[in-house]
Amino acid sequence: MNFEFKVDKENKNLNIIRGFNFDRELVWKCYTQKEYLEQWFAPKPLVAKTKSMDFSEDGYWIYAMVDPDGTEYWGRTDYLKIQAMEFYTALDGFSDSEGNINPEFPQAKWHVNFKKQGKNTIVATLISFDSLEDLEMVIKMGMEEGMKSTLEGLDEILKNI
């Protein structure tokens, strides 16, 4: 389905909208359970692995994206607010393998909204940054291409569940 990636420099946001031909409950599970996240949450050819995950308010996910040569790129997502099947908000940033945030890279607030549209699901993600420089850094790092590839991977997983 559709993929929209909009940059809002004035408000220091990214707006990412992606539709899925699957029901909201299944898409929600793929975003919130490590067994599913590990199957899609990395742009190809990278794969994701979880060190620890507690999907609850004040919980967090420590994970790595691993490239084919074994290099690990660690991240940490701290869950702030969760309304099951509707949305969650989180802080996300690069970290070390212990989950300590790397201050050299931007940390961003994510609001991920799941909207039922008939038998389909629209996931609208608003990613907010503290500064325009942080926003521009992630764009230069390939955020658009990475998200597109990652969400295409989710489509493949959904087809096989």
N, C-alpha and C positions, 0 to 999 in steps of 0.2 A: 504494500500500500504506500501511501504518500510519505515523504520525508521532507520536513521543512526545517531549515536551520537559519534563524534570523539573528543578526547581531544588532543590539541596541546599545551603541556606544554612549549615548546621552545618559542612560540609566545603568550602564555597566552590567548588562545582562545578555545572556544567550537564551533564546526561545527555541526549543526543539520540539517538534510535533511529529509523531509517528503513529500511523494506524496499523492495526493488526487484525487479520481475519479470524480472530479467536475470541472466545468470551473473556470477560473481565476477570473472572476468578482464576482462570489459567494464567493469564498475563500477570496478574498480581503475584501468584505463586512464583513465577519465574523471576520476578524482581526482588522477592523477599525471602527466598529459601536458598541456602548455600548450595544444595544439590543441583539446583537449576542454574543459579548464578555462575557456578564454575563451568557450566557448559557453553555460556555465551558471552560473559562479561569481559571481553577483550577483543580488540580488532585482530582479524586474521593477519599473520599466522600465529599471533600470541595466544596463549591459553591462560585462564584464570585459576588460581588456587587460593583456598581459604586457610588462614592460620587460626582464626577464631571469629565467631559470629554470634551476636545476640540481637536479633531483630525485635527490639522493644524500645520504648522511649527511654533515653539515657543509655541504651545499649550501643554497640559498635560492631563494625566488621573490619577486620584486618586481613588484607588480601594482597596477592601479587599477580601481576601480569607477567608471564614468563615467555620469553622469545625462544625460538627453536634451538639456539645454542645454550640455553639454560640461564641466561641473564634474567634477573628478577627485578621488576619495578614495583615497589611496594606502595600501598595506599591505605588510607584509613577513612572510614565513613562513620560518623557519629550521628545516630538517629535522634532527632529532637522531638518530633511530633508525628504520631501515626494515627490515622483514621482508617481502619481496615477497609480495603476494597475501594477507598476513595482517593487517599493521598498519603504521602509521607514527606517530611522535611528532614534534611540532614546537612551536616558540614562534611565536606570531602576535601582531601588533600593528599599530596605525596607524603610518604613516611618512610621510616626504616622498618625492618622486619619485626620490631617490637611495638610498632604503632606510634612511635614518636614523630610528630609532624615535622617535615622538613621546611624550615622557614624561608629557604631560597626559592620555593615555588608557591604559587598562589593557593590559598584555601578558598573554597567557594561554598555558598549555601545553595542547596538544591531543593526545589519544591517539585515533586513528581506527582502528577494528577492523572488518575485513571477514570476515563469517561466511557460509559457504556453507550454504544451507538448501534442499536439493533442487536445483531449477533456479533458485532465487531467491538473492538476497543480502541480508543484513541488515548495515547499517552502523551501528555503535554508536560514538558520539563522546562522549568524556569531556573536558570543558573545565574546567581548574582555574585558579583565580585566587589571587593573593597575599593578597587581603583581601576581606571581605564588601562593602566599599564599591566595589571594582572589579567584583565580580559584579553588584551592584545597578545600577551605572552602565550596563553593557551590556544589562541587562534593560530599563532605562528608554529606552535608545537603540533598542529594537525588535528585539532579537536573536531572539526567538521568531518573530515575523512574518517577519523577514528570512530566517531559516534555512528556514522552511516554504516560502516563495516560491522560494528558491534551489534547494531540493531538488525542488520541483515542476518547475523548469526542467531539472534533471538528468533527471527522468523523460521529459520531452519529447525531449531530445537522445538518450537511450537508444533511444527508439522509432524515431528516424530514422537510426540508425547501421546 
